[in-house]
Amino acid sequence: MLIFTQEGTKKCFLFWNKGDFMEKIKDLFSDMKSEVKRIRWCKGKELWKNVLITVVTITFFALFFIAIQYIIVLIGMIDFKSIIKTISEWF
């Protein structure tokens, strides 16, 4: 790798030798291949257990947020002015 700076300015130019760049790309893919080999993939019952947990969790949160939205809409439908007027008439 070669680095050139232009005098009097803050510009910096960076150049890679073609072989050096290709070697880095080759190392990157080699490292990725070795990392993928280290992954422990789920099998059989463990996979289905994880799928079930994921589906149940997503369903729970979907229903939870639907309920929250429904409650917020119901609160928005309340006519607070008439309630305050009724309460003020009592006193």
Long-range contacts (C-beta under 8 A, 24 or more apart in sequence): none
